[in-house]
């Protein structure tokens, strides 16, 4: 008994790749997000080892945002085309929260950071002394200086 010869499979084309992404959208998102995050951080590693000139720390900091954002854009385009990309843009630029929440989020993180620094014994005394040109120029640095003087 002879088995029939197996014909070689043709390379995967764009339409077949779209079908795979549509069939496995969640898995595709995670694979693309992970790959995108690592791709954007590849210049950081050789620069950290001294093999690549320059400081690529900014790319490493963008790593958690760039991969998922690129994956969302690719999947929105593949799944729904131009309408999907426009819908994604609309959802990203739609602001549902009031101004109080924006202020709380944008000011809350630095305040919590300063409180965390101040809570550790002896930390405020080890901070480098930074003097602003005049008190109104850099309010955040001025407040940090006041905190340090009050804690001393």
C-alpha positions in Angstrom: 0.0 0.0 0.0 1.4 3.3 -1.1 0.6 6.6 0.5 -0.1 9.4 -1.9 2.6 12.1 -2.1 2.0 15.2 0.0 2.0 18.4 -2.0 4.2 21.1 -0.4 2.2 23.8 1.3 2.3 27.3 -0.3 3.6 30.1 1.9 1.1 31.8 4.1 -0.3 34.9 2.4 -1.8 38.1 3.9 -5.4 36.9 3.7 -4.5 33.6 5.6 -2.7 35.5 8.2 -5.7 37.8 8.7 -7.9 34.7 9.1 -5.6 33.3 11.8 -5.5 36.7 13.6 -9.3 37.0 13.4 -9.8 33.4 14.7 -7.3 33.9 17.6 -7.6 37.6 18.4 -6.7 37.4 22.1 -3.7 35.2 21.5 -2.6 37.4 18.6 -2.8 40.5 20.9 -0.6 39.0 23.5 1.9 37.7 21.0 2.1 41.1 19.2 2.2 43.1 22.5 5.0 40.9 23.9 7.0 40.9 20.6 6.6 44.7 20.2 7.7 45.3 23.8 10.9 43.3 23.3 11.6 44.8 19.8 11.5 48.3 21.2 13.8 47.5 24.1 16.5 45.7 22.0 18.7 48.8 21.6 18.7 49.3 25.4 20.5 46.0 26.2 23.5 46.4 23.9 23.8 50.1 25.1 23.8 48.9 28.7 26.6 46.5 27.9 28.6 49.2 26.2 28.2 47.6 22.7 25.9 50.3 21.3 26.8 54.0 21.8 24.2 56.3 23.3 21.7 56.1 26.1 18.6 54.2 25.2 16.9 54.3 28.6 13.9 56.1 27.1 13.1 53.1 24.9 13.3 50.8 27.9 10.9 53.1 29.7 8.5 53.1 26.8 8.5 49.3 26.6 5.3 48.6 28.6 3.4 51.1 26.5 4.7 50.6 22.9 4.0 46.9 22.5 0.4 46.8 23.7 -0.4 50.1 21.8 1.0 48.8 18.6 -0.8 45.4 19.0 -4.1 47.3 19.6 -3.6 49.3 16.4 -2.7 46.3 14.4 -5.6 44.2 15.6 -8.1 47.1 15.2 -6.9 47.4 11.6 -7.0 43.7 10.8 -10.3 43.0 12.6 -12.4 46.0 11.5 -10.3 47.9 9.0 -10.5 51.7 8.8 -13.6 51.8 10.9 -11.8 49.8 13.7 -8.9 52.3 13.7 -11.3 55.3 13.8 -13.2 53.6 16.7 -10.0 53.0 18.6 -8.9 56.6 18.1 -12.3 57.8 19.3 -12.2 55.7 22.4 -8.6 56.7 23.2 -9.4 60.4 22.9 -12.8 60.3 24.7 -12.5 61.9 28.2 -15.2 60.7 30.5 -13.7 61.7 33.8 -14.1 65.1 35.4 -11.2 67.5 35.9 -11.0 66.6 39.6 -10.0 63.0 38.6 -7.4 64.3 36.2 -5.8 66.5 38.9 -6.0 63.6 41.4 -4.2 61.2 39.1 -1.6 63.6 37.8 -0.8 65.1 41.2 -1.4 62.0 43.2 1.6 60.0 41.9 4.2 62.6 42.7 2.6 63.3 46.1 2.6 59.6 47.0 6.3 59.4 45.8 7.3 62.3 48.1 5.3 60.8 51.0 7.1 57.5 50.5 10.5 59.2 50.5 9.6 61.2 53.6 8.4 58.1 55.4 11.8 56.5 55.4 14.0 57.6 58.3 17.0 59.7 57.2 16.2 59.8 53.5 15.3 63.5 53.4 18.7 64.4 54.8 20.5 62.5 52.1 18.7 64.2 49.2 20.9 66.6 47.2 20.2 70.2 47.9 18.5 71.9 45.0 17.8 75.6 45.1 15.4 77.1 42.5 16.3 80.5 40.9 13.4 82.1 42.7 10.6 80.6 44.8 7.9 80.8 42.1 10.0 79.3 39.3 9.9 75.7 40.3 7.0 75.1 42.7 7.6 71.4 43.0 11.3 71.7 43.9 10.5 74.6 46.3 7.9 72.4 48.1 10.5 69.6 48.3 12.9 72.0 49.8 10.3 73.1 52.3 9.5 69.5 53.2 13.2 68.8 53.8 13.6 71.9 55.9 10.5 71.0 58.0 11.7 67.4 58.5 15.2 68.5 59.6 
